[in-house]
Amino acid sequence: MRKNVSRAAGLLFLLLFLAPLHAAPLHAAPVVRAVDAVGITVSDLERSLAFYTGVLSFEKVGEVEAAGTGIERLTGVFGARIKTARLRLGDESIELIEFLAPQGRPIPPDSRSNDRWFQHIAIIVSDMPRAYAHLRKHRVRHASPGPQRLPDWNPDAGGIEAFYFRDPDGNHLEILHFPPDKGDPKWRRDDGRLFLGIDHTAIVVADTDASLRLYRDALGLRVAGTAENHGIEQERLNNVFGARLRITALKAAVGPGIELLEYLAPQTGRPMPADTRANDLWHWQTHLTVDKPGDAGADLRHSGGHWVSPGAVDTGGAGLGFDHGLLAHDADGHGLLLIAK
């Protein structure tokens, strides 16, 4: 009996000792130094440029066309030829990515805000009625029936005004206006502009705690806020009847936030298609600046993500704005492009 107890104690000690070796790594310093940009796959770059610059006031700062082995290995798409344009709004950037070859699949026409391929950017506006009228003038497609003011009984979200709409490919976008007691103080600067910048990109996740093990524990993003939103205003904003969301805001030292949206109800959202590729139009990729994409990719893979690229790819000659990159997906299939400049 003593021998068995001794063996059991020894085994318990061994398990406790070895467990941290298999857990998600915790870093003294964040792995992600900045959220560099949000990449959006589009079917027609010129059409999308006209929309984002002409309607939403983004400024084009660069455009490049690239092909070859490095692009194929980076994107996981054989025979890829891409054309990308970098756009800036305020301090934040997006990248529009068109696959000239091979072309991917369109966004499912019945996509809803609780499907797990959902991702959007939240564009801050200085005046919600004026911004909505501007979008109506340009005949944008509604995703919400109209702007929604979240109720004051919700201390985390009360007074925020928001509206969902779509770009020419059907991608969800949001305009957002904060009351004086919420949001980054920079959004309260009055410089006469209507569209000010990007506060965050939001992604739908199946399990917030599992996502935190990747984004917070492995990549080092900090939790900047949490909320649980529900009610008729939230339902109309998302256009999902009975919507109740657990929302977790994450931040790096630089760049827009990443917002995790977990639908506590209804849990009818569809998972990301398992065969999603970077040229499919529902594929977005959040560009994260790191020191070593390979090392950061290993941390991500150990925390539930998986690689699309076979490893860190040398892209120095492609003109993409970074020297090495690794495309990966989180556990829900959202694209993360780890880059070193």
C-alpha positions in Angstrom: 0.0 0.0 0.0 2.8 2.5 0.9 4.5 1.6 -2.4 1.3 2.4 -4.3 0.8 5.7 -2.4 4.4 6.6 -3.1 4.0 5.8 -6.8 0.8 7.8 -7.0 2.4 10.8 -5.3 5.4 10.6 -7.6 3.1 10.4 -10.7 1.1 13.5 -9.5 4.4 15.4 -9.0 5.5 14.5 -12.5 2.2 15.6 -14.0 2.2 18.9 -12.2 5.9 19.5 -13.1 5.4 18.7 -16.8 2.0 20.4 -17.3 3.4 23.9 -17.8 5.6 22.6 -20.6 2.5 21.9 -22.6 0.5 24.9 -21.7 0.2 28.0 -23.8 3.4 30.1 -23.3 3.2 33.2 -21.1 5.6 36.0 -22.1 7.2 38.6 -20.0 6.9 41.0 -23.0 4.1 40.9 -25.6 4.8 38.9 -28.8 2.7 41.2 -30.9 4.2 44.7 -31.0 1.4 46.2 -33.2 -1.8 45.5 -35.1 -0.4 46.7 -38.4 -3.4 46.5 -40.6 -6.6 44.5 -41.4 -6.5 42.7 -44.7 -9.7 42.3 -46.7 -10.0 40.0 -49.7 -11.9 41.7 -52.6 -12.9 40.6 -56.1 -12.2 43.9 -57.9 -9.5 46.1 -56.5 -10.4 49.2 -58.5 -14.1 49.0 -57.5 -13.1 48.5 -53.9 -10.6 51.4 -54.0 -13.4 53.7 -55.4 -15.6 52.7 -52.5 -13.2 52.9 -49.6 -11.6 56.2 -50.8 -14.6 57.8 -52.4 -17.3 56.9 -49.9 -15.3 56.3 -46.6 -12.5 58.8 -47.1 -9.6 56.3 -46.9 -6.3 57.5 -48.4 -4.4 55.2 -50.8 -0.8 55.0 -49.7 0.6 52.2 -51.9 -0.2 49.5 -54.4 1.8 46.4 -55.5 1.3 43.3 -57.7 3.2 40.2 -56.8 3.4 36.5 -57.8 5.9 33.6 -57.5 6.9 31.0 -55.0 7.1 33.3 -52.0 3.5 34.5 -52.6 2.3 30.9 -53.1 4.0 29.8 -49.8 2.8 32.8 -47.9 -0.9 32.6 -48.9 -1.1 28.8 -49.3 -2.6 29.3 -52.8 -0.7 27.6 -55.6 -0.4 29.8 -58.7 -1.3 32.9 -56.8 -0.9 36.4 -58.4 -2.1 39.1 -56.1 -2.7 42.9 -56.3 -2.8 44.7 -53.0 -3.4 48.3 -52.0 -2.7 49.8 -48.6 -5.2 52.5 -47.4 -5.0 54.7 -44.3 -7.7 56.4 -42.3 -6.4 58.5 -39.5 -3.7 56.5 -37.7 -5.0 53.1 -38.9 -4.6 51.0 -42.1 -6.3 48.4 -44.1 -5.0 46.3 -47.0 -7.3 45.4 -49.9 -6.2 42.1 -51.6 -7.3 40.9 -55.0 -6.3 37.5 -56.3 -5.9 38.0 -60.0 -5.4 34.2 -60.1 -6.8 31.9 -59.0 -10.0 33.6 -58.0 -11.8 32.4 -54.9 -15.4 32.0 -53.9 -17.9 34.8 -53.1 -19.3 35.5 -49.7 -22.3 33.3 -49.1 -25.4 35.5 -49.8 -27.1 34.3 -46.6 -24.2 35.2 -44.3 -25.3 36.5 -40.9 -23.5 38.4 -38.2 -23.3 35.3 -35.9 -21.6 33.1 -38.6 -18.0 32.4 -37.5 -16.5 33.8 -40.7 -17.9 37.2 -39.7 -15.3 39.9 -39.3 -15.6 43.7 -39.6 -13.8 46.9 -39.0 -15.4 49.6 -36.8 -14.9 53.0 -38.4 -15.3 55.9 -35.9 -17.4 58.9 -37.1 -17.7 62.3 -35.6 -21.5 62.6 -36.3 -23.7 59.6 -36.7 -26.7 61.2 -38.4 -24.5 62.9 -40.9 -22.4 59.8 -41.5 -25.6 57.7 -42.1 -27.0 60.3 -44.4 -23.7 60.2 -46.3 -23.9 56.4 -46.7 -27.5 56.7 -47.8 -26.5 59.2 -50.4 -24.0 56.7 -51.8 -26.6 53.9 -51.7 -24.7 51.5 -49.5 -26.3 48.2 -48.6 -27.8 48.0 -45.1 -26.9 45.2 -42.8 -28.7 46.9 -39.9 -32.1 48.6 -40.5 -30.6 51.8 -39.3 -28.2 53.3 -36.7 -28.8 51.9 -33.2 -28.2 53.7 -29.9 -27.3 51.2 -27.2 -29.4 51.7 -24.0 -28.2 53.5 -20.9 -29.1 50.5 -18.7 -25.9 48.8 -20.1 -23.1 50.7 -18.4 -20.5 49.2 -20.7 -22.2 50.2 -24.0 -24.9 52.8 -23.1 -24.9 55.8 -25.5 -22.8 54.1 -28.2 -24.3 54.6 -31.7 -23.6 52.0 -34.3 -24.7 50.9 -37.8 -23.7 47.9 -39.9 -23.5 48.0 -43.7 -21.7 46.2 -46.5 -18.9 47.0 -49.0 -19.3 46.1 -52.8 -18.3 42.4 -52.1 -20.7 42.0 -49.2 -18.1 42.4 -46.4 -19.6 43.8 -43.2 -18.4 47.2 -42.0 -19.5 49.3 -39.0 -19.6 53.0 -38.3 -19.4 53.8 -34.6 -19.9 56.9 -32.5 -18.8 57.1 -28.9 -20.4 59.2 -26.2 -18.1 61.5 -24.2 -17.5 58.9 -21.4 -16.5 56.1 -23.7 -13.8 55.2 -26.3 -10.3 56.4 -26.8 -9.9 60.2 -26.1 -8.5 60.7 -29.6 -11.9 60.1 -31.1 -13.1 63.3 -29.3 -10.7 65.5 -31.2 -12.6 67.9 -33.5 -10.7 68.3 -36.7 -13.7 68.6 -39.1 -13.5 65.1 -40.5 -16.5 62.8 -40.7 -14.6 59.5 -40.8 -11.9 59.5 -38.2 -10.2 56.1 -38.1 -10.6 52.4 -37.1 -11.3 51.6 -33.5 -11.2 47.8 -33.8 -11.8 44.8 -36.0 -14.3 42.3 -34.6 -14.4 38.5 -35.1 -17.0 36.0 -34.1 -15.6 33.2 -31.9 -17.1 30.0 -30.5 -15.5 30.1 -27.1 -14.0 33.3 -25.7 -11.8 31.5 -23.1 -10.3 29.3 -25.8 -9.6 32.4 -27.9 -8.0 34.2 -25.0 -5.5 31.4 -24.6 -4.3 32.3 -28.1 -4.7 36.1 -28.3 -3.9 37.0 -24.7 -1.7 34.2 -23.3 0.3 33.2 -26.4 0.4 36.5 -28.4 0.4 38.9 -25.5 -2.5 41.1 -26.3 -4.0 42.7 -23.2 -7.7 42.7 -22.3 -8.9 46.3 -22.6 -12.5 45.7 -21.7 -15.4 43.3 -21.5 -19.2 43.6 -21.9 -22.3 41.5 -22.3 -24.7 43.1 -24.7 -28.3 42.2 -25.4 -31.7 43.8 -26.1 -33.6 44.9 -29.1 -31.0 47.5 -30.1 -28.3 44.9 -30.2 -30.5 42.5 -32.1 -31.2 45.1 -34.7 -27.6 46.2 -35.0 -26.4 42.7 -35.7 -29.7 41.8 -37.4 -29.8 38.6 -35.4 -33.0 37.9 -33.4 -32.4 37.2 -29.7 -28.7 38.2 -29.9 -26.9 38.1 -26.6 -23.1 38.7 -27.0 -20.1 38.3 -24.7 -17.7 40.9 -26.0 -14.0 41.1 -25.1 -11.7 43.9 -26.4 -8.0 43.2 -26.9 -5.3 45.7 -27.6 -1.6 45.8 -28.6 0.6 48.7 -27.8 -0.1 50.2 -31.3 -2.9 49.9 -33.8 -6.7 49.1 -33.6 -8.1 46.6 -31.2 -9.3 43.1 -31.8 -12.8 42.4 -30.5 -14.0 38.9 -29.7 -17.7 38.4 -30.2 -19.1 35.2 -28.7 -22.8 34.6 -29.3 -24.3 33.3 -26.1 -27.5 33.2 -28.0 -28.6 32.2 -30.5 -25.9 29.5 -31.0 -26.9 28.9 -34.6 -24.0 30.6 -36.3 -22.2 28.4 -38.8 -18.5 27.5 -38.5 -15.8 28.8 -40.9 -15.7 26.4 -43.9 -12.9 24.0 -43.3 -11.6 24.4 -46.8 -11.4 28.2 -46.6 -8.4 29.6 -48.6 -6.9 33.1 -48.7 -8.5 33.9 -52.0 -12.1 33.3 -50.8 -13.8 36.6 -50.3 -14.9 35.9 -46.7 -11.2 35.5 -45.8 -9.8 38.4 -43.8 -6.4 38.5 -42.2 -5.3 40.7 -39.3 -1.7 41.8 -39.8 0.3 41.5 -36.5 3.8 42.9 -36.2 6.2 40.5 -34.4 9.9 40.1 -34.1 10.1 36.5 -35.3 7.1 35.2 -37.3 8.3 31.6 -36.9 8.5 31.8 -33.2 5.2 33.6 -32.8 3.6 31.1 -35.2 4.8 28.3 -32.9 3.2 29.9 -29.9 0.0 30.3 -31.9 0.0 26.7 -33.1 0.5 25.5 -29.5 -2.6 27.5 -28.5 -5.1 26.1 -30.9 -4.2 27.8 -34.2 -2.8 26.3 -37.3 -0.5 27.4 -40.1 -1.4 28.2 -43.7 2.2 29.0 -44.7 4.7 26.2 -44.2 6.8 28.5 -42.1 8.1 32.0 -42.1 8.4 33.1 -45.7 11.0 35.6 -47.0 9.0 38.3 -48.8 11.6 41.0 -48.9 11.6 41.3 -52.7 7.8 41.3 -53.2 7.2 44.9 -52.1 4.5 43.9 -49.6 6.0 46.2 -46.9 7.4 43.4 -44.7 10.5 41.1 -45.0 9.1 37.9 -43.5 5.6 36.7 -43.0 3.6 33.7 -41.9 -0.1 33.3 -42.5 -2.0 31.3 -39.8 -5.6 30.7 -38.7 -6.9 30.9 -35.2 -9.1 28.1 -33.8 -12.2 29.6 -35.5 -10.4 30.0 -38.8 -9.8 33.7 -38.7 -6.7 34.8 -40.6 -3.6 36.2 -38.8 -0.7 37.4 -40.8 2.4 37.5 -38.6 4.9 39.9 -40.1 8.4 41.2 -39.4 9.4 44.5 -41.0 
